[in-house]
Amino acid sequence: MIRVDLRSGDEAMSTVALIDSGATASFIPYEIAVDILGLKSVKDDVPVTGAGSTFPNMLMNVDEMTIKKGVNGICLLEDVLVHVPKPPAEIPYCVLGRDTIFKLYEITFRENEGKFLLRRA
């Protein structure tokens, strides 16, 4: 898990995101994307397969995503296209997949230590 700040227009929030090496795309929960950030759908009814099933998504654009380690921002991503599962499909938190953080960093998971390392690619 890592902290992220999300901004769209005048709306912003901080939350946590799961770094998922098995995800090809990044996801934001519907409540955060629509109810808090007020994102609008760029493309509707995009099927995504994961966890053994296919579920409908919308593609939405986040103006800024700041990935943080500790209190500092280590990476600012602009105009990030994310998948937003349609209700009632739910994800409990944001997911950073291969289309975001993995393009910028080499990531080493040290499971026995309960941590991960980020190194600029």
Phi, psi and omega in degrees: 000145179216152179279143175223144171253132180243139178220138173216116184060233180270356183263140180209157175199158173251143179204185176249154178225145175272127172276115188240105181291345179267354181265129177277341182232166177257147185231149172229136178301147181306315183300320179288311185296311188266307186288324183262308184273344179068032181291149177250148181291131173271324177212135184254159175055053175264114181284137177231136178254129179194151178052037174083004179214166176252136181223148182284142180228164169243148172265132180224156183250125175263127181301311181218138173230116178255119177271131187240148171230117190071228180262353185263144172282127180256346183201129175250121176251134180245148179051060183270122177275121182236157173268138177234109179299138178283145175298146008272004177300133183229143167237141187282342181202174178291152178233126175260114181258194185295343181277357180237266189296329182288341176284339185253335186230147165274128186243127177244123177266127176247081187300320182293340177259352181069035180213174177221158180241137176248130177226128180309130180286000000 
